[in-house]
Structure formats: C-alpha cells, structure tokens
C-alpha cells in the first residue's frame, strides 16, 4: 500500500484546495484529478495518453499546470499533469 498524506495545493493565481495525495516512488510524474484543481487553475498543453502499469489501458491527460504543494512543513513547486480519469485525488511522483 502506497502512503497517503494530506496536502494543500496552491495554483499560481493563489487559489488553493486541500486533499489527500498518494506518494508513489515508482512514478516520475505527479498527476491531479481535474475536478480537484483549485478554482480558476489554468491548464496548458496538449492532450495525450499515458501507458499505465495495467497493461490493458492508459490514462488520458488533458494538460498540465504548475502547482505549489505543501506537505506538512515542506513546500515544493511542481509541474503536474491533469486527468479526468485518475482513481485517486492526486498522485505525487516521488
């Protein structure tokens, strides 16, 4: 079971939201579900499909954004992929 931590995410326009994020040491990318983005977060980039560990399918990505992520007393700024299909609220590649 991968660890889950409460995080606060802040968009570059200073809107924020709190959610529980899965930390995945096997993933290079951080991904957030579209409906959990802070209000008015700008999504940029092209749509694409990522292959997943599940050999039957992929994960459709609608774009990317830059988020400030607060995890406890630590803060990181990261480019985060955005998907409508992600099974959890957010996956942080660690």
Phi, psi and omega in degrees: 000131181278145181292144178240131181230145172287136179225157170249131177245140183232131177279169179291343176266014172075014172272153186218165174207157177249141179202172176259127183246141175272129176263122186237104181290346178271359182248136176277329186264151168257139184223140177234148177284138185307315185288353180251006175295149172301151180306142176062025177286131180279130176253129180237168175097180184261156175286146179204168177238130178260141172286146180241174178297332175285112187295346183278340189214186177221176181243121180280127180254131181265348180161202180214164178209169175254128179231147170265126185244120176260121179237102186062235180266003181258153179225139177220144173255132187215149169279125187240132175284152184239129181221142175278347189256356185300133183288332178250175182296313182205144174241126178252116176289125185237000000 
